[in-house]
Amino acid sequence: MILCDDANTNIYYHNHEALGRMIANLVKVIGEDELIRLTGGSNASIKFIQQLE
């Protein structure tokens, strides 16, 4: 679903360690170049959001 052109995905994380694990898992699933494409620029369709306690 996150690869669909019309999809916008918010990924929530608790701390930087968790963020690193999530990024590593996404790289395994969709590849580094695709992750960079989907998270970069003003039209990013994947956004990482830190949960505040």
DOMARLUM-764896 format. One record per residue: residue in one letter; residue number from 0; x, y, z of N, C-alpha, C, O in turn. Coordinates in steps of 0.05 Angstrom, whole numbers, padded with zeros to 5 digits. Each point is the difference from the previous one (the first is absolute). Layout:
N
  res    n      nu      nv      nw     cau     cav     caw      cu      cv      cw      ou      ov      ow
    A  NUM       X       Y       Z       X       Y       Z       X       Y       Z       X       Y       Z
...
END
This chain:
53
  res    n      nu      nv      nw     cau     cav     caw      cu      cv      cw      ou      ov      ow
    M    0   00016  -00024   00000  -00016   00024   00000   00017   00025   00000  -00007   00020  -00012
    I    1   00030  -00020   00026   00016   00024   00001   00012   00008  -00027   00010   00022  -00003
    L    2  -00010  -00041  -00016   00012   00006  -00026  -00021   00011  -00019   00008   00008  -00022
    C    3  -00033  -00007   00029  -00021   00011  -00018   00005   00030  -00003   00008   00014   00019
    D    4  -00012  -00004  -00043   00005   00028  -00006  -00018   00019   00017   00009   00022   00007
    D    5  -00033  -00030   00000  -00018   00017   00015   00002  -00003   00030  -00015   00014   00014
    A    6   00032  -00032  -00005   00001  -00006   00029   00018   00020   00015   00021   00008  -00010
    N    7  -00030   00000   00033   00017   00015   00019   00001  -00016   00025  -00020  -00009   00011
    T    8   00045   00005  -00001   00004  -00017   00023   00015   00015   00022   00021   00012  -00005
    N    9  -00032  -00012   00029   00014   00010   00023   00010  -00023   00017  -00016  -00018   00007
    I   10   00041   00018   00000   00012  -00021   00016   00009   00013   00026   00017   00018   00000
    Y   11  -00028  -00028   00022   00005   00011   00026   00022  -00016   00014  -00001  -00025  -00001
    Y   12   00019   00038   00015   00021  -00014   00014   00004   00013   00028  -00007   00023   00004
    H   13   00018  -00039   00015   00004   00009   00027   00026   00015   00005   00002   00020   00014
    N   14   00020  -00031  -00026   00026   00011   00004   00017  -00004  -00025  -00009  -00013  -00019
    H   15   00033   00023   00019   00018  -00002  -00023   00008  -00029  -00006   00005  -00007  -00023
    E   16  -00003  -00010   00043   00007  -00028  -00004  -00023  -00014  -00016   00005  -00015  -00019
    A   17  -00030   00021   00027  -00023  -00012  -00014  -00001   00011  -00028  -00007  -00015  -00019
    L   18   00013   00041   00015   00000   00011  -00027   00020  -00014  -00018  -00006  -00006  -00023
    G   19   00030   00001   00034   00020  -00014  -00015  -00009  -00028  -00009   00005  -00008  -00022
    R   20  -00018  -00006   00041  -00010  -00027  -00007  -00021   00001  -00022  -00001  -00016  -00018
    M   21  -00017   00036   00020  -00021   00003  -00020   00011   00006  -00027  -00009  -00011  -00020
    I   22   00029   00029   00019   00012   00007  -00025   00014  -00025  -00012  -00002  -00005  -00024
    A   23   00017  -00009   00040   00014  -00024  -00009  -00020  -00021  -00012   00006  -00012  -00020
    N   24  -00029   00009   00034  -00020  -00019  -00010  -00012   00009  -00026  -00004  -00016  -00018
    L   25  -00001   00042   00015  -00011   00010  -00025   00020  -00003  -00023  -00008  -00006  -00022
    V   26   00033   00010   00028   00021  -00004  -00021   00000  -00029  -00010   00002  -00005  -00024
    K   27  -00006  -00013   00043  -00001  -00029  -00008  -00024  -00006  -00017   00001  -00016  -00019
    V   28  -00023   00030   00024  -00026  -00006  -00014  -00001   00014  -00027  -00007  -00012  -00020
    I   29   00013   00038   00020  -00004   00015  -00025   00026   00010  -00013  -00001   00010  -00023
    G   30   00023  -00012   00037   00026   00008  -00011   00007   00029   00008  -00018   00016   00005
    E   31   00043  -00011  -00004   00010   00026   00009  -00008   00023  -00019  -00009   00021   00009
    D   32   00012  -00025  -00035  -00007   00021  -00019  -00030   00007   00001  -00007   00024  -00001
    E   33  -00010  -00044   00004  -00029   00005   00001  -00007   00014   00026  -00017   00018   00000
    L   34   00030  -00025   00022  -00006   00013   00025   00008   00029  -00001  -00014   00018   00010
    I   35   00037  -00012  -00022   00009   00028  -00002  -00019   00015  -00018  -00007   00023   00007
    R   36  -00003  -00035  -00028  -00019   00014  -00018  -00026   00006   00014  -00011   00022  -00003
    L   37   00002  -00041   00020  -00026   00004   00013   00001   00017   00025  -00021   00010   00009
    T   38   00045  -00005   00002   00002   00016   00024   00012   00027  -00004   00000   00017   00018
    G   39   00010  -00012  -00042   00014   00025  -00005  -00018   00021  -00014  -00020  -00007  -00013
    G   40   00028   00031   00015  -00013   00022  -00014  -00027   00009   00012  -00009  -00011   00020
    S   41  -00003   00030  -00033  -00025   00012   00010  -00024  -00018  -00006  -00021   00003   00013
    N   42   00024  -00023  -00031  -00022  -00018  -00006   00004  -00027   00012  -00009  -00020  -00011
    A   43   00023   00018   00034   00005  -00025   00013  -00026  -00014   00007  -00018   00012   00011
    S   44   00016  -00038  -00017  -00024  -00015   00006   00004  -00017   00025  -00020  -00011   00011
    I   45   00044   00009  -00001   00005  -00014   00026   00013   00021   00019   00020   00012  -00007
    K   46  -00032  -00009   00030   00010   00018   00020   00004  -00014   00026  -00017  -00016   00009
    F   47   00040   00021   00004   00006  -00011   00026  -00006   00021   00021   00009   00023  -00002
    I   48  -00025  -00031   00022  -00009   00019   00021   00007  -00011   00027  -00008  -00023   00007
    Q   49   00023   00038   00009   00007  -00009   00026  -00024   00004   00019  -00011   00022   00002
    Q   50   00005  -00043   00013  -00021   00002   00020   00011   00013   00025   00022  -00007   00009
    L   51  -00035   00027   00001   00009   00014   00024  -00014  -00013   00024  -00023  -00006  -00001
    E   52   00038   00003   00022  -00010  -00012   00024  -00014   00020   00018  -00010  -00007   00021
END
